[in-house]
Amino acid sequence: MSSGTASHAGATRAVASIAPIVRPAAIGDVPYIHHLLEIYAAQGNLLPRTMNELYRHLRDFFVIDVDGKVAACGALEIFTDSLGEVRSLVVDDEFKGRGFGRMLVERIAEEARAIGLKRLMALTYVAPFFHKLGFKTVAKDTLPEKVWSVCVKCYKFNSCDETAVLLEIK
Ligand SMILES: CC(C)(COP(=O)(O)OP(=O)(O)OC[C@H]1O[C@@H](n2cnc3c(N)ncnc32)[C@H](O)[C@@H]1OP(=O)(O)O)[C@@H](O)C(=O)NCCC(=O)NCCS
């Protein structure tokens, strides 16, 4: 399941010849998504999400599937009639630097556009990655929908050091 396991190492060796597939997440992906998120939640880079929460929000998630293995995940959460958020974006260490993060954010932005959202935000420690994808850094107080519905309940609320980035969806 995890980076460095025998099965995943095997997938990596073969990855050059296997095309990654971006697809909506399925029930069976949840333990793998949970494991990916836990690694970065433990480092304080992402908010932790329980298995139960992941099942309830499963339809928000896309994964990148490499030969049946979950190599990356990311979610689109809807806040209002115009604003969505990229959440829980993680690429397994063994698959970083192959464009998987870009593929997921582009898929999420495509979904946001298809359902009629106008703006896509993220709170992140990797703003330069989002800048490469067309997002701009904005002040958090320009996103009150997020701040007063979610951030206010976060343990980091008074000490949030993440950067808010925003993509205007054309
Ligand atoms: C950030 C993350 C999703 C990037 O995924 P990735 O698959 O390695 O990134 P990609 O290969 O798609 O990179 C796309 C572009 O962004 C750049 N990029 C990737 N990570 C970057 C970083 N940390 N800082 C600056 N630029 C970065 C790449 O160089 C590439 O640029 P190019 O198109 O000019 O070549 C991945 O490193 C990750 O899972 N990080 C840990 C969890 C995390 O912080 N998630 C974000 C939460 S909001």
The ligand as a Gaussian input file, in Angstrom:
#p B3LYP/6-31G(d) Opt

LIG

0 1
 C        2.869000      19.219000      -4.297000
 C        2.668000      17.896000      -5.031000
 C        1.176000      17.558000      -5.097000
 C        3.250000      18.037000      -6.458000
 O        3.005000      16.837000      -7.180000
 P        3.968000      16.348000      -8.371000
 O        3.270000      15.279000      -9.097000
 O        5.297000      16.038000      -7.822000
 O        4.071000      17.678000      -9.241000
 P        4.113000      17.768000     -10.853000
 O        5.118000      16.792000     -11.346000
 O        2.734000      17.647000     -11.396000
 O        4.639000      19.239000     -11.046000
 C        3.983000      20.203000     -11.860000
 C        4.861000      21.447000     -11.900000
 O        4.979000      21.996000     -10.583000
 C        6.346000      22.038000     -10.176000
 N        6.401000      21.655000      -8.756000
 C        6.072000      20.485000      -8.196000
 N        6.238000      20.531000      -6.865000
 C        6.694000      21.772000      -6.591000
 C        7.068000      22.437000      -5.386000
 N        7.003000      21.821000      -4.192000
 N        7.485000      23.716000      -5.473000
 C        7.558000      24.355000      -6.673000
 N        7.203000      23.768000      -7.856000
 C        6.791000      22.493000      -7.805000
 C        7.047000      21.015000     -11.050000
 O        8.420000      21.331000     -11.195000
 C        6.276000      21.138000     -12.355000
 O        6.716000      22.270000     -13.057000
 P        6.899000      22.230000     -14.677000
 O        5.520000      21.995000     -15.220000
 O        7.454000      23.577000     -15.007000
 O        7.819000      21.108000     -14.966000
 C        3.435000      16.740000      -4.327000
 O        4.782000      17.118000      -4.174000
 C        2.886000      16.343000      -2.959000
 O        2.114000      15.402000      -2.841000
 N        3.344000      17.045000      -1.885000
 C        2.990000      16.704000      -0.511000
 C        1.556000      17.015000      -0.146000
 C        1.194000      18.466000      -0.403000
 O        1.873000      19.399000       0.016000
 N        0.053000      18.648000      -1.100000
 C       -0.499000      19.963000      -1.423000
 C       -1.559000      20.285000      -0.446000
 S       -2.453000      21.763000      -0.895000

